[in-house]
Amino acid sequence: MEKVLGIGGLFFRSENPKELAKWYETHLGVGAPPGEDSWQQEAGATVFSPFKKDTDYFGKPSQMWMVNFRVANLAAMVAQLTAAGVAVEEPQHYPYGSFARLHDPEGNPIELWEPKD
């Protein structure tokens, strides 16, 4: 059976796409769309997991998605974001890795994940 190779893009609506794209590039290092020096992912685990429709894991009930970014050093990333004035929730630690939650300027949830080796 032929399988997909990975996620080729994540597309979502925005009140101000250019401004929000710049925020992601400035604070998380996610570059511009293809043809504009696009962001290249590092190889690693990707979790693809639907959640129950009534989950509160994403925050507000109208939120239909959440992006989870892998990071090499969660503590350093949290410190960098905090220093830039971005609010980040206290990291949580689990047997499979550590997570920290934040929101972009439009209120979209973002989860940072440092996988456990």
Secondary structure, 3 states (H helix, E strand, C coil): CCCCCCCCCCCCCCCCHHHHHHHHHHHHCCCCCCCCCCCCCCCCCCCCCCCCCCCCCCCCCCCCCCEEEECCCHHHHHHHHHHCCCCECCCEEECCEEEEEEECCCCCEEEEEEECC
